[in-house]
Amino acid sequence: MEKLPLEIMPLEAKKRLDTGDAVLIDVRELSEFQLAKIEGAELIPMKTVPQQLQHLDGLADEKTLLVYCHHGVRSLNVVDWLRRQGVDNCQSIT
């Protein structure tokens, strides 16, 4: 299977979410999540991602993980780290 690009544009991400073959992962902090969130997103703050690796790997077995934050830096770092752990079915929303 060909590897997904590291990043995905927001409109493409919405299409993937609308078809149900992706799950939205918010890696911002709880305070940011409480201010503004995308309905249906699962909050997993960046610093807790290593503890959530097994959970995220299980989710990625079923659907593509679409990871986002505020500016796209944290989400890109998380996707890079997940891929180095063997979780390839993930992308950062630009």
N, C-alpha and C positions, 0 to 999 in steps of 0.2 A: 504494500500500500504506500502511495506517495505521501510524503510528509506535508501537512498543512502549512501554509505561510505562518510566520510568527504573529502577524497582525492581520486584523480584519477591519474593514471600514464599518461605521455604524449602520448604514443602510443594509449592507450585506448581513450584518449580525442580526438585525431585526427580521430579515427574511428567514434566516436560520431558526430564530426563536419562534417565529410564526408557524413554521412547519413542524415544530415540536422535536426537532432532532438536535437541540442544543439547550444547555442550561446556563444561566447567568450567575456569575460569581463576582461579588463585590469585595475587593480587598482593601477598602478604606477602613478607617477607624469607626468605632461605634458612634462617636459624636458627629462625624460627617454623614453617616448613614441615617441618623436621626433627623438631620437637617433636610436631606433630600435623598430619595431613593427611587429606584426603578422597581415597580411592582413585580413581585415574583423572583427577585434576585435573592440569592443566599449570601449573607454576610459572613465572610471568613477573613478577618483582618490579616494583612500581610504577615505580621509577626507570628500569627498562629498557624500559618500554612504548613510548616513542617509537622506540627502535631496533627494536622488534618490530612496528611498525605494519603493514608489508607482510604479515608472517606472520598477524597478527590479522585483517587485512582479508580475506585469503584464507580463513581459517577461517570468518569471518562470511558469506562467500558461500555456504557449505555448510550451516552450522548457527548457531543463536543462541549467542552468547557469554554465559555466565552467570558473572559476575565476582564474586569474594568476597575478603574479608580477615577481620580479627578482629572489628571492630565495625561495619563497613559504611561507614566514612568514606572510606578509600582506594579501595574498589571503586566507590563512587559518583563520586568524583573521576575515576577512570579511565574510567568509562562516559561521563561528561560530556565528557571530553577526546576520547575515541574518536568520539563523535557529532559533535563540532566538526570532526573530520578526515574526516567522511563515512561512518564506520562506524556505521550505524544499527541493525544487527541484534545489539544487545548490551543486557544488563540487569545491574544490581547486585542481588545477593541481600541482602535486609535482615537 
